[in-house]
Amino acid sequence: MSSESAAPTSVSTHILDTSVGRPAEGVALTLSVRSGSGGAWTVHGAGKTDVDGRCKNLPALPQGTTHVRIDFETEAYFSSRQHSVNQQAEEQQDAPALRDSGAFFPEVAITFAVKPGEHYHVPLLLNPFGYSVYRGS
């Protein structure tokens, strides 16, 4: 198979705020790539999540990419919704207000290995005091 007909290696992501059971809109993220475990990171793309918590404009990865890092800027997201969460908590007797101000995890960096020609969907499940990721489909 020639390199011209090979499928590009691609990455997609989305964020679900599990504390409210909704997509996390407006989270800025940066996509960085490197070749080899000791290579230098190079910023390759950036974007923000949309109303569905998805970032649809990430570019295909350059040939030779072996590792990818997605940096999610979560602090601004949690700061923007903190007031509304505290207000909702006050209105509901059984819901506690946020215990801390600001974000416990101001950023989340996810690093993973890639192989040429595959697609990698990496969802982030996020809440104010924890997160998890997995390789989706």
Sequence and secondary structure as in RCSB ss.txt:
>XXXX:A:sequence
MSSESAAPTSVSTHILDTSVGRPAEGVALTLSVRSGSGGAWTVHGAGKTDVDGRCKNLPALPQGTTHVRIDFETE
AYFSSRQHSVNQQAEEQQDAPALRDSGAFFPEVAITFAVKPGEHYHVPLLLNPFGYSVYRGS
>XXXX:A:secstr
  TTTS   EEEEEEEETTTTEE TT EEEEEEESSTTS  EEEEEEE  TTSEE       TT  EEEEEEEHH
HHHHHHHHHHHHHHHHSTTS   SSSS SSS EEEEEE  TT EEE  EEEETTEEEE  B 
